[in-house]
Amino acid sequence: MNIIEMENVSFSYPNTPVLQNVNLHIKPGQFIGIIGPNGGGKTTLLKLLLDLIKPTTGTIKLFNQSPSTVLNKIGYVPQRHDLDPTFPINTLEVVLLGALSTLSWYGTYPKDIIKKATELLIAVGLEKKIKAPFGDLSGGETQRALIARALLMDPEILLLDEPTSCIDWHGEKKIFDLLLALKGKKTLLMVSHDLELIVNQVDKVLSVHHIIEICPPEKVCEHFARGLYHEPYIPKVLEK
């Protein structure tokens, strides 16, 4: 059984085609790398799966259901967070935002949720930052906290949009180690420009350049690491 199915999916903004005729089938536990040039539709693909936008044509099913009915089974790590760094909130409180559905009417979280959020912060190496102001975290620490937030409700699918963008090597390695520990346990779809990760760790590579083509990881060209996407693994740009 496929956990993600897209059949003949296209998406366009007014007068601007983004994705065309996407057919995609992903099985549970697969680690999928997503590559492609800027503006090719990578983030749009994730937004379609999150039901943040609707396909212009075609159908999307997660767990053989409409995405809107299974959003509680999906975790999402954005490329950039939208929290005001000056807002008075600590790291643990940010992670707890991933469990707002459990918040009581008087504004408290269940003890087991707080315990799990704390354990996740320890697991991502932020045990010394649990009570620290979120705005004081480094880029790598911020992304690890957001991964912990995405994992709080134990999603079966985890979508990550360039989680290591603008992060130093040390922070990047911690994130990769965390994701590798989840490999096979959760279905992971990650947008990345890290060629080494794509080649060595993922099960499949999706080349997204308005249409999507599946590439064997070992066939990903070294040019892609420099943003030089070309055929046969990057199809032609849609004609406008």
C-alpha positions in Angstrom: 0.0 0.0 0.0 1.2 3.5 -0.8 1.2 6.1 1.9 1.3 9.0 -0.6 -0.4 8.9 -4.0 -0.6 11.8 -6.6 -2.4 11.1 -9.8 -2.1 13.6 -12.8 -1.7 16.5 -10.4 -1.1 20.0 -11.8 -0.9 23.3 -10.0 -0.9 26.8 -11.4 -1.1 30.3 -10.1 -2.9 32.7 -12.5 -1.0 32.6 -15.8 1.9 30.8 -14.0 2.2 27.0 -14.3 4.2 25.5 -11.4 3.7 21.7 -11.5 2.3 19.7 -14.4 1.0 16.1 -14.6 2.7 14.8 -11.4 2.2 11.1 -10.8 3.9 10.0 -7.5 3.6 6.9 -5.4 5.5 6.6 -2.1 5.5 3.7 0.3 5.6 3.8 4.1 9.1 4.2 5.6 10.8 5.6 2.5 13.3 8.4 2.8 12.7 10.7 -0.3 15.1 13.4 -1.3 13.7 16.3 -3.3 16.0 18.4 -5.5 15.6 21.0 -8.2 16.2 24.6 -9.2 14.7 27.5 -7.3 11.2 28.1 -8.6 10.8 24.6 -9.9 8.0 23.7 -7.5 9.6 21.9 -4.6 7.9 23.9 -1.8 4.7 23.9 -3.9 4.8 20.1 -3.8 5.0 20.1 0.0 2.2 22.6 0.3 0.0 20.4 -1.8 0.6 17.5 0.5 -0.1 19.7 3.5 -3.4 20.8 1.9 -2.3 24.4 2.2 -3.1 24.7 -1.5 -5.4 22.6 -3.7 -4.3 21.1 -7.0 -5.6 22.7 -10.2 -6.3 19.3 -11.6 -5.7 15.7 -10.4 -6.0 13.9 -7.1 -3.9 13.6 -4.0 -4.4 10.9 -1.4 -2.5 10.3 1.9 -3.3 7.0 3.7 -5.8 6.5 0.8 -7.7 9.6 2.1 -8.0 13.3 1.3 -5.0 15.2 2.9 -7.4 17.4 4.8 -8.6 14.5 6.9 -5.2 13.2 8.0 -3.3 16.3 8.8 -2.7 15.0 12.3 -0.5 12.3 10.8 1.8 14.8 9.1 4.7 16.8 10.6 6.2 19.8 8.8 9.5 21.6 9.2 9.6 24.8 7.2 12.8 26.3 5.8 12.2 29.5 7.8 10.1 29.9 10.9 7.7 32.8 11.3 8.0 33.4 15.0 9.1 36.9 16.0 12.5 36.4 17.7 11.6 39.1 20.2 8.4 37.3 21.3 8.8 36.1 24.9 8.6 32.4 24.4 11.1 29.7 25.4 12.2 26.7 23.4 10.0 24.2 25.2 7.0 26.4 24.6 7.7 26.5 20.9 7.9 22.7 20.7 4.6 22.5 22.6 2.9 24.5 19.8 3.0 21.2 17.9 0.4 19.9 20.3 -2.1 22.8 20.5 -5.0 20.3 20.0 -4.2 19.0 23.5 -4.3 22.4 25.2 -6.9 22.6 27.9 -9.5 25.3 28.1 -7.5 27.0 30.8 -4.3 27.0 28.9 -2.3 24.0 30.1 -0.8 21.0 28.3 -1.1 17.4 29.6 1.9 16.3 31.7 2.7 13.5 29.3 2.9 16.0 26.4 5.2 18.2 28.3 7.3 15.2 29.2 7.5 14.1 25.6 8.4 17.6 24.4 11.2 17.7 26.9 12.5 14.3 25.8 12.5 15.3 22.2 14.5 18.4 23.0 17.0 16.2 24.8 17.0 13.8 21.8 17.9 16.7 19.4 20.7 17.9 21.6 19.0 20.9 23.1 18.8 19.8 26.7 20.6 23.0 27.8 18.2 25.2 25.8 14.9 23.9 27.1 14.1 27.1 29.0 16.2 29.4 26.9 14.4 32.2 24.9 13.7 30.8 21.5 15.0 34.0 19.8 18.5 33.3 21.3 18.9 30.0 19.5 21.4 29.7 16.6 20.1 28.7 13.2 20.9 25.0 13.7 19.4 25.0 17.2 16.3 26.6 15.8 15.8 24.0 13.1 16.4 21.2 15.6 13.7 22.7 17.9 11.3 22.9 14.9 12.0 19.2 14.1 11.1 18.4 17.7 7.9 20.4 17.4 7.0 18.5 14.2 7.6 15.1 15.9 5.7 15.9 19.1 2.4 14.3 17.9 4.3 11.3 16.4 3.4 11.9 12.8 3.7 9.1 10.2 4.9 11.5 7.5 7.5 14.1 8.0 8.0 16.9 5.4 11.1 19.0 5.6 11.8 22.1 3.5 15.6 22.6 3.4 16.0 22.0 7.1 19.8 22.6 7.0 19.7 25.8 4.9 22.2 28.4 6.3 23.3 26.1 9.1 26.9 25.4 10.0 28.4 21.9 9.6 28.0 20.9 13.2 24.3 21.8 13.3 23.8 20.1 9.9 25.3 16.9 11.1 23.1 16.7 14.2 20.0 17.2 12.0 21.1 14.5 9.5 21.9 12.1 12.4 18.4 12.7 13.8 16.7 12.1 10.4 18.7 8.9 9.8 17.5 7.6 13.1 14.0 8.0 11.8 14.7 6.3 8.5 12.4 3.3 8.0 10.3 4.3 11.0 8.6 7.3 9.4 8.1 8.4 5.8 10.4 11.3 5.2 10.3 13.8 2.3 13.1 16.4 2.4 14.0 19.2 0.1 17.8 19.5 0.1 20.7 20.9 -1.9 23.1 18.6 -0.1 24.3 16.2 -2.8 26.1 13.9 -0.4 23.0 13.3 1.6 20.9 12.7 -1.5 23.3 10.2 -3.0 24.2 8.3 0.2 21.2 8.2 2.4 17.8 8.5 0.6 15.8 5.7 -1.1 14.7 7.8 -4.0 15.4 11.3 -5.4 12.6 13.4 -6.9 13.9 16.0 -9.5 11.3 18.8 -9.4 11.4 21.2 -12.3 7.8 21.9 -13.0 7.3 18.2 -13.7 8.7 15.5 -11.4 11.0 12.6 -12.4 12.3 9.9 -10.1 16.1 9.5 -10.2 18.1 6.6 -8.7 20.3 8.3 -6.1 23.5 7.0 -7.7 22.6 8.7 -11.0 22.3 12.2 -9.5 24.8 14.3 -11.4 27.5 16.2 -9.5 26.5 19.3 -11.4 23.3 19.4 -9.4 25.3 20.3 -6.3 26.2 23.6 -8.0 22.6 24.2 -9.2 23.3 23.1 -12.8 20.2 21.0 -13.4 19.9 19.4 -16.8 18.4 16.5 -18.6 17.9 13.6 -18.4 17.1 13.9 -14.7 15.6 17.4 -14.9 12.9 17.7 -17.5 12.4 20.8 -19.7 10.8 23.9 -18.2 7.1 24.3 -19.0 6.4 26.6 -21.8 4.3 29.5 -20.6 
